[in-house]
Amino acid sequence: MPTFSVLILTAAPPGMAAEGGGAFVKIDGREALLRSVELFLNRPEIKQIQLAIDPDDLEEVRHKFGAHLGFSGVKLVSGGPRWMDQIAAAASTLNAEATHVLMHDAARPAVPFSDIDALMEAAGKHPAVALATPVRGTLVETDEGGSAVSFHLANHFQHLLTPQAFSKGVFLEMAGKKIEVHPSRVTLLKGSPLNVRIGGSGDAVLVKSMLGMLPKPKSKAAANPFDEAQW
């Protein structure tokens, strides 16, 4: 099994609207970014967790969450405002023991533990792996004014999700160029439809429902510090 450095990004991915700051939306009283961090705690294959924060938000995040994140070994990385800026900022501080990087959108807290297990296993066989789900229904392509220009069959498309896994070499290449890996290099792995992205506060109720439907991992003897913390 490979070993991993986890990078959780608070910037919106390319093509995604940043309105509402999805990573900072509270789900049942706790911010999405904190719930996303929890997905990767207490996994022996994970040697490091980094949380990338826009420089404009860094002091506030340190003030609100620094003690809890530090207790769990989560390191804050200043980078932004773009997705690729945060990736580049984290490249120089990757754990030396990590052979791979798991990259995750902080606005996606509803990820089944089994999807993460499958992704880490697949990372040992492929240099770039991403979770994806089928598109249901016909897609409509529109012009800048919102008028329909063409229809596209759903079976030619999938929703690209996170986490995504990259060999350290591929990640450093991507970070250095600030360009996403070409799709032809990415192996797609079927992900859960519960893994939805928070675009704004209006999505909080939906994501809370998705969290309630996630399969429960087997309980472990050692509890993580988030279990009892009230954020």
C-alpha positions in Angstrom: 0.0 0.0 0.0 1.4 3.5 -0.9 1.8 6.1 1.8 0.0 9.4 1.5 0.1 13.1 2.1 -3.4 14.6 2.1 -4.0 18.1 0.7 -7.4 19.6 1.5 -8.2 22.7 -0.6 -10.6 25.4 0.3 -10.5 27.1 -3.1 -13.1 26.2 -5.6 -12.0 23.7 -8.3 -11.7 24.9 -11.9 -15.1 25.6 -13.4 -16.9 25.6 -10.1 -18.5 28.8 -8.7 -16.8 30.1 -5.6 -19.9 31.9 -4.3 -20.8 31.1 -0.7 -17.4 29.7 0.3 -18.6 26.1 0.4 -15.7 25.0 2.6 -16.8 27.3 5.4 -20.5 26.5 5.3 -21.7 24.9 8.5 -23.3 21.5 8.4 -25.2 20.8 11.6 -23.1 23.3 13.4 -19.6 22.4 12.1 -17.8 23.8 9.0 -17.5 21.5 6.0 -13.7 21.9 6.0 -13.5 20.3 9.5 -15.7 17.4 8.5 -13.5 16.9 5.4 -10.4 16.8 7.6 -12.0 14.0 9.7 -12.3 11.8 6.6 -8.5 11.2 6.7 -7.8 10.9 10.4 -6.7 7.6 12.0 -5.5 6.0 8.8 -2.0 4.5 9.2 -1.2 5.0 5.5 -1.6 8.7 5.8 1.6 10.5 7.0 0.4 14.1 6.7 -2.7 16.2 6.3 -2.3 19.8 5.0 -5.2 22.3 4.8 -4.7 25.0 2.2 -6.2 28.4 3.1 -6.4 31.6 1.1 -4.0 34.2 2.6 -7.0 36.5 3.3 -8.6 33.8 5.5 -5.5 32.4 7.2 -5.5 34.4 10.4 -9.2 33.8 11.0 -8.8 30.1 10.4 -5.9 30.0 12.8 -7.8 31.8 15.4 -11.0 29.6 15.1 -9.5 26.2 14.5 -5.7 26.3 14.9 -5.6 24.6 18.3 -7.9 21.7 17.2 -6.1 21.3 13.9 -2.7 21.4 15.5 -3.7 18.8 18.1 -4.6 16.4 15.2 -1.4 17.2 13.3 -3.1 19.1 10.5 -0.8 21.7 9.0 -2.1 25.0 7.5 -0.7 26.1 4.1 -1.2 29.6 2.8 -2.1 29.7 -0.9 -4.7 31.0 -3.3 -7.0 32.3 -4.4 -7.1 29.7 -7.2 -7.2 25.9 -6.8 -3.9 25.5 -8.7 -2.3 28.2 -6.5 -3.1 26.1 -3.4 -1.7 23.0 -5.0 1.5 24.8 -5.8 1.8 26.2 -2.3 1.6 22.8 -0.7 4.2 21.1 -3.0 7.2 22.3 -1.1 5.9 21.0 2.3 5.0 17.4 1.3 6.0 14.7 3.8 9.2 13.0 2.7 7.7 9.6 3.6 4.7 10.0 1.3 4.8 8.3 -2.0 1.4 9.7 -3.1 -0.8 12.7 -2.6 -4.5 12.6 -1.9 -6.1 15.8 -3.0 -9.6 16.7 -1.7 -12.1 19.6 -2.0 -12.9 20.9 1.5 -16.5 21.5 0.3 -17.1 17.8 -0.1 -17.5 16.3 3.4 -19.8 13.4 2.5 -17.4 10.8 1.2 -17.8 7.1 2.2 -14.8 5.6 4.0 -15.0 2.7 1.5 -14.5 5.1 -1.5 -11.3 6.4 0.2 -10.1 2.9 0.8 -10.7 2.0 -2.8 -8.9 5.1 -4.0 -5.8 4.5 -1.9 -5.7 0.9 -3.2 -6.0 2.0 -6.8 -3.3 4.6 -6.3 -0.8 1.8 -6.0 -1.6 0.7 -9.5 -2.1 4.0 -11.4 -0.3 7.3 -11.3 -3.5 9.4 -11.2 -6.9 8.2 -10.0 -10.1 10.2 -9.5 -13.6 9.3 -8.2 -16.4 9.9 -10.6 -20.2 9.3 -10.8 -22.5 8.9 -13.8 -24.5 11.8 -15.1 -28.2 11.2 -15.0 -30.3 13.0 -17.6 -29.4 14.8 -20.8 -26.9 17.7 -20.6 -27.8 21.0 -22.2 -25.0 23.2 -23.6 -25.8 26.9 -23.4 -24.2 30.1 -24.7 -23.2 33.1 -22.6 -26.8 34.3 -22.6 -28.1 31.0 -21.2 -29.8 29.9 -24.4 -29.6 26.3 -25.4 -27.2 25.5 -28.3 -27.0 21.7 -28.1 -27.9 18.6 -26.2 -25.5 15.9 -25.0 -26.2 12.3 -24.1 -25.5 11.6 -20.4 -23.7 8.3 -21.2 -20.8 10.3 -22.6 -20.1 12.2 -19.4 -19.4 11.7 -15.7 -19.2 14.0 -12.7 -15.6 14.4 -11.5 -15.3 14.1 -7.8 -12.6 14.3 -5.1 -10.6 12.9 -3.4 -8.2 12.3 -6.2 -4.9 10.4 -5.9 -1.6 11.1 -7.6 1.9 9.7 -7.4 4.2 12.3 -5.8 5.9 12.7 -9.1 2.7 13.5 -11.0 1.5 15.8 -8.2 4.8 17.8 -8.3 4.7 18.0 -12.0 1.1 19.4 -11.8 2.1 21.8 -9.0 5.1 23.1 -10.9 3.2 23.9 -14.1 0.0 25.0 -12.3 -1.8 22.9 -14.9 -4.2 20.0 -14.2 -3.2 16.5 -15.3 -4.5 15.7 -18.8 -7.7 13.6 -18.5 -6.1 10.8 -20.6 -3.7 10.2 -17.7 -6.4 9.8 -15.1 -8.0 6.4 -14.2 -11.6 6.9 -13.1 -13.0 5.0 -10.1 -16.7 4.8 -9.4 -17.6 7.0 -6.5 -20.7 7.4 -4.4 -23.6 9.8 -5.4 -23.6 11.0 -1.8 -20.4 12.8 -2.5 -21.9 16.2 -3.4 -20.2 19.6 -3.3 -21.4 22.5 -1.1 -21.7 25.6 -3.3 -23.2 27.8 -0.6 -25.3 27.9 2.5 -28.4 26.7 0.7 -26.8 23.2 0.3 -26.3 22.6 4.0 -29.5 20.7 4.5 -28.9 18.5 1.5 -25.4 17.6 2.6 -26.5 17.0 6.2 -28.9 14.3 4.7 -26.0 12.8 2.7 -23.8 12.6 5.8 -26.6 10.7 7.5 -26.7 8.1 4.8 -22.9 7.4 4.7 -22.0 3.8 5.6 -20.4 3.6 9.1 -16.8 2.3 9.3 -16.0 -0.3 12.0 -15.3 1.4 15.3 -11.7 1.8 16.4 -10.3 1.6 19.9 -8.6 5.0 19.6 -10.9 7.9 19.1 -9.7 11.0 17.2 -9.8 14.4 19.0 -12.7 15.5 16.7 -15.0 12.9 18.2 -15.7 14.8 21.4 -14.9 18.4 20.2 -17.8 20.7 19.7 -16.9 23.1 17.0 
